[in-house]
């Protein structure tokens, strides 16, 4: 399959034209309108330093339905102890920066380059991207971030400095989204870690239809709290 070169025009080829690996297009920019269009079409950016922007739409797609969340008994015990404090949208930039930093410290590559950090902070400021922070003794112990449109949350990355901190953040987020009747969490690609929480692969065709259905709902463009926000 060909890989499409994007122009300045705000458009993408159909995601069904992606390569076997899921690569669809190259180039373009990380402007707010382009990122929102990409996510609404089931496309996301994923590239490394020194590379042009690469746009992906893998098949199958890895998703977590809130009603299918699985929480290990040991994690239930951790959460009941109450050692962690949880917040929403309190420190988005630090969360996304820590996601990149921890990956580098662990010797892993990261797609969360400086331009991506700035772009997603703009999404956050516009009310489309959100973070969950886990605190212990006043210090940021872990967290995660992603993008929200309609009734779907696109998970991007998570980090932990203290054991279980990111897991607690994930469970809190999924439970919060379930309370707001979100249809699904897009985990993008298969990971063993998220599989343990109940995430599973579905065909891209099914994903795109469920995405279309989820986008019929209004987007909650506001700072989130652990109580139901109002759409506007």
N, C-alpha and C positions, 0 to 999 in steps of 0.2 A: 504494500500500500504506500502511496506517496505521503510525504510529510509536507504540509501546506505552509507557505511563507505568508505571514500576516502583513498587511499594509496598514496605513494610517486609518483606513476605514474601520469603523467599529463593527466588526463582524467576525464570525468563526465558521469554519466548515462544519457540517453535521458531525456529531460525535461518533456516529456509526462508521465514519471513514477513518478512524484511528487505526494505527498499526496493530499487529498482534500483541505487542508489548503495551499498547495503550497510548503511544505518542501520536498526537493529532496535528499539532502546528508548532511553528517556531516564529519568534519575533514579537512584534507588537510592543505593548507597554504595560505598566502596572497601575494605570489610572483607575480611579474609582469606577467610572462607567464600564470600563473593560472588565474589571474583576467581577463586578456585579452581573454583567452579561454572561461571563464565563460560568460562574456558579449556577446561574439560572438555567444553563444548558447542560449541566453535568460535566463541566470542564474545570480543571484547576491547574495553576502554574507549579512547576517543580523542576528546579535546576540548581546548579552549583556555581560557585565563584568562577569567573572566566568563561562561562557559557552564555549563549543568548537565552532569552526566556523560552522555556519549553512548556507546552500546554498538553495536558493528558486527559484521557477519558478511558480508563481501563475496563476490561470485560473479562471476568465478572467484577462486580463492585462489592466492596465489603461494607456492610451496614449493621447497625445495632438498633433494633426496635425497642423503645423504652420498656414495653411490657415484657420483653424477653430478657431483661437484665438479670444476670446471675451474680450473687455476691457470696464469696466463700465464707464459711463459718468463722474462720480466723479473722477475716476483715470485719465481719459484724462485731466481733469482740473489740477490735481496735476502735471502731467508731463509737461503741457504747461507752468506752472509757472516757471519751470527751477530751483527749489530750490536744486535739487540733481545733482551731477556730477557722471557719470558712467564710469567705467573702466573694462577692461577684463584682467584677468591673472596678475593683479598687486600685489596681496597679497593672494595667494591661501591658504597657511598654516593658516593665521589668519582667513580667511573665514570658513574653515572647523572646526577650533578650536572653533570659535564663535558659529557655528551651534550646536556643542555638549554642550558648556557652557550654552547657552540660554535655551536649553531643560532642562538641570539640574536645572537651576534657576527657571524654571516654574514648577518644580516638575514632569517633564515627564521623562520617561526612554529614554535612547539613545543607539543606536547601534554604535555610532561613538566613539568607545573606542580608547585608545592610539595606539594600533596596526593598527587599521583602518586608523587613521590619518596619520601615517607613510607610510602605503601602498599606500594611495591615493596621498600623496605628491610625492612618487616615480612615480606614474602614471603621475602626473603633470610634473615632471622634464623630463619625457620621451616624453611629448607632447600629452598624451592621456586624461588628465583630465584638466578641465578648471573652472575658477571662474569668476563671475561677482560681482563687488564691487559697492556699492552705497555710496557716500560720501556727507556729509553736513558740511559746514564750516571746511573742512579739517579733519573731523572725520569719521570713518567708521560707517555708519548708518545701513547697512544691506547688504545682499548678498546671493549668492547661488553657488553651485558647482555641477559638474557632469562629466561624462566620454563620450568621443566622439569617435566613430568608423564609418568609412564610412560616410553615410549620416543619421546617427541616433545619437541623444544625449540622454544619460541615466541620467536623473535628480536624484540627490541623496538627497540633503537637502538644506534648506534655513533658514535664520534668519533675524530678524529685531530688531533694537534698537530704531528706530524712525518710527512712523506710516507711512505706505505705502512704506517704503524703499525696502523691499524684493519684493513687487508687481511691483515696477518700474523696479527692476532688472530682474524680470521674463519677463515682456513685452519686455524689451530691448533685452534680449536673444532670445526670440521667433522671434522677427522681424529680428534680425541678422541671425538666422538660416534660416529663410525664404529667406533672400537675398542670402544665399549660397545653396539654393535648397535642404535643408535637408528634409527628408521624414517625420520624426516624432520625438517627444520627448517621451521617455519612462518614465512615472511617476510611474511605478511599481504597486502600490496598490491604491485603490480608496480613495480620500480625498474630502471632501466637498469644501475645499478651491480651489483646482485645477479644480474641476468641474465647478466652476463659471467662469473660464477662458476658458472653452470649452473642457476640457479633458473628455474622455469617455472610458468606458470599451469595449474591443473587445476580442473575443475568442483567447485563446492561439495559436490555430492552425493558425489563420489568422496572429497573431502577429509574429509567427516564420517565416512565409513565407515572410512577409513584412520586417522583420529583415534581412533575407537572401538576399532579393533584395537590401536593403539599403547598405549592406556590400560589394556589388560589386564595389562601388565607392571607390576611394583612401581615406585614412584617412589624415586629415589635422594635421600632427604632428609638431606643432609649437606653439609659443605663439600667442594667438589671440589678435586682436585689433578690434575696431568698424569700420573696413573696411575689405573687403574680403581678407583673407590670401591666399597664394599659396600652393597647395598640393605638397608634396615632400616625 
